[in-house]
Amino acid sequence: MRKLEIHKNTETQNTLRRWYHYRNPARVVFNFIVIYTCRYLPFLELKNVFYRMIGVKIGKDVSVSLGAVFDIFFPELIEIGNNTIIGYNATILAHEFLIDELRKGKIRIGNNVLIGAKSVILPGVSIGDNARVSACSLVNKDVSENSFVGGVPAKEIK
C-alpha cells in the first residue's frame, strides 16, 4: 500500500484549480524552470546539482535520462539512491490532485535501481535496492529489492 498524506478539499472547486493554496506559486515556477531545463540538459552531474537545488535527495552517480520529469510541486519528497538510472521520459510524481483531495507521498528509489523509459512512479512508493522497472510501467505500489516488475499496473515478472 502506498504511504500517502491526504488533504481533503472542502471547497466546491477541484484541488488542481486551487493548487496555489497548497504550494507557493513562485516556488512552483522556480521548480518548473529547473525541471524542464534538466529534461534536455545532456550533462548528468549538472542535472544532479540542479535537482539538489530544488530539494530532490539524489545519490552519487545517478543518471537521469533525457525527458525525465520529476514532481514540480513537491520535488523534496523524492529520494534517489546511488548508481540509479531513471530512463527516458520517465515521470516521478509525489502528488496527485483529485476532485476532493490532494494526496502526496515520499518516493524512495533505492541504490542500483533501473527505471525503464516512459515509466510512471506514483506518490508514496518505495522501490528497493537493485530493483528493475520495465519500460512503460505504472508503479503504484512498493517494489521489493532485487525484483523485476513491469506492466500497467506493475507486477513482478521475475
TAHU-V553320 format. One record per residue. RES is the residue in three letters. SS is DSSP state (A for helix, B for strand, O for the rest). PHI is phi in whole degrees, 0 to 359 (* if undefined). BURIAL is 1 if it has 9 or more other C-alpha atoms within 8 Angstrom, else 0. Layout:
res=(RES;RES)
ss=(SS;SS)
phi=(PHI;PHI)
burial=(BURIAL;BURIAL)
This chain:
res=(MET;ARG;LYS;LEU;GLU;ILE;HIS;LYS;ASN;THR;GLU;THR;GLN;ASN;THR;LEU;ARG;ARG;TRP;TYR;HIS;TYR;ARG;ASN;PRO;ALA;ARG;VAL;VAL;PHE;ASN;PHE;ILE;VAL;ILE;TYR;THR;CYS;ARG;TYR;LEU;PRO;PHE;LEU;GLU;LEU;LYS;ASN;VAL;PHE;TYR;ARG;MET;ILE;GLY;VAL;LYS;ILE;GLY;LYS;ASP;VAL;SER;VAL;SER;LEU;GLY;ALA;VAL;PHE;ASP;ILE;PHE;PHE;PRO;GLU;LEU;ILE;GLU;ILE;GLY;ASN;ASN;THR;ILE;ILE;GLY;TYR;ASN;ALA;THR;ILE;LEU;ALA;HIS;GLU;PHE;LEU;ILE;ASP;GLU;LEU;ARG;LYS;GLY;LYS;ILE;ARG;ILE;GLY;ASN;ASN;VAL;LEU;ILE;GLY;ALA;LYS;SER;VAL;ILE;LEU;PRO;GLY;VAL;SER;ILE;GLY;ASP;ASN;ALA;ARG;VAL;SER;ALA;CYS;SER;LEU;VAL;ASN;LYS;ASP;VAL;SER;GLU;ASN;SER;PHE;VAL;GLY;GLY;VAL;PRO;ALA;LYS;GLU;ILE;LYS)
ss=(O;O;O;O;B;B;B;B;O;O;O;O;O;O;A;A;A;A;A;A;A;O;O;O;A;A;A;A;A;A;A;A;A;A;A;A;A;A;A;A;O;O;O;A;A;A;A;A;A;A;A;A;A;O;O;O;B;B;O;O;O;O;B;B;O;O;O;O;B;B;O;O;O;O;A;A;A;B;B;B;O;O;O;O;B;B;O;O;O;O;B;B;O;O;B;B;B;O;O;O;B;B;B;B;O;O;B;B;B;O;O;O;O;B;B;O;O;O;O;B;B;O;O;O;O;B;B;O;O;O;O;B;B;O;O;O;O;B;B;O;O;O;B;O;O;O;O;B;B;B;O;O;O;O;B;B;O;O)
phi=(*;287;263;237;258;248;245;288;262;259;268;279;283;294;295;294;296;246;306;292;280;260;210;298;303;297;295;296;297;299;301;302;299;295;295;284;292;294;305;246;280;278;269;298;294;294;304;298;298;295;298;297;300;263;105;293;270;236;284;283;61;281;241;251;287;305;85;294;235;257;303;279;279;226;295;291;271;256;230;237;285;293;57;259;244;254;286;307;60;289;235;239;252;249;214;219;271;246;305;247;198;252;246;219;197;292;251;240;246;287;278;58;262;243;254;292;304;60;280;238;251;272;299;81;258;244;241;289;304;63;278;233;243;297;302;60;262;248;266;243;208;300;245;285;296;60;253;234;237;191;105;232;288;294;229;294;259;215)
burial=(0;1;1;1;0;0;0;0;1;0;0;0;0;1;1;0;0;1;0;0;0;0;1;0;0;0;0;1;0;0;1;1;0;1;1;1;0;1;1;0;1;0;0;1;0;0;1;1;0;1;1;1;0;1;1;1;1;1;1;0;0;1;1;1;1;1;1;1;1;1;1;1;1;1;1;1;1;1;1;1;1;1;1;1;1;1;1;1;1;1;1;1;1;1;1;1;1;1;1;1;1;1;1;1;1;1;1;1;1;1;1;1;1;1;1;1;1;1;1;1;1;1;1;1;1;1;1;1;1;1;1;1;1;1;1;1;1;1;1;1;1;1;1;1;1;1;1;1;1;1;1;1;1;1;0;0;0;0)
